[in-house]
Amino acid sequence: MRDPALLRLTPDPWPLPAVSIERRMWQQPVDAGAISERGRKGAAEECARQLVAQLKDRGCKEDFTPNPALLLEGQVGAASSARK
């Protein structure tokens, strides 16, 4: 929850509903977009590699381990995250 006093002091470029929508989007697994059932795992693994590369390019220092159960469904989501 945001502190109302802090909200008045710092300009927020995002309206509050947009922040909650973005938070929900971040918390959902990413669909890798595979068409066939056989290609789901491979597409999800490739998508996970791309996401990890993007996170590292942006300076993220945390390890990202994809959830194996979600990979089989063709989705990418974090199984665990540990700070280095």
Secondary structure, DSSP 8 states (H G I E B T S, - for coil): ---HHHHHHS--SS-HHHHHHHHHHHHS-EE---SSSTTHHHHHHHHHHHHHHHHHHTT--B--EE-HHHHHTTEE-EEE--B-
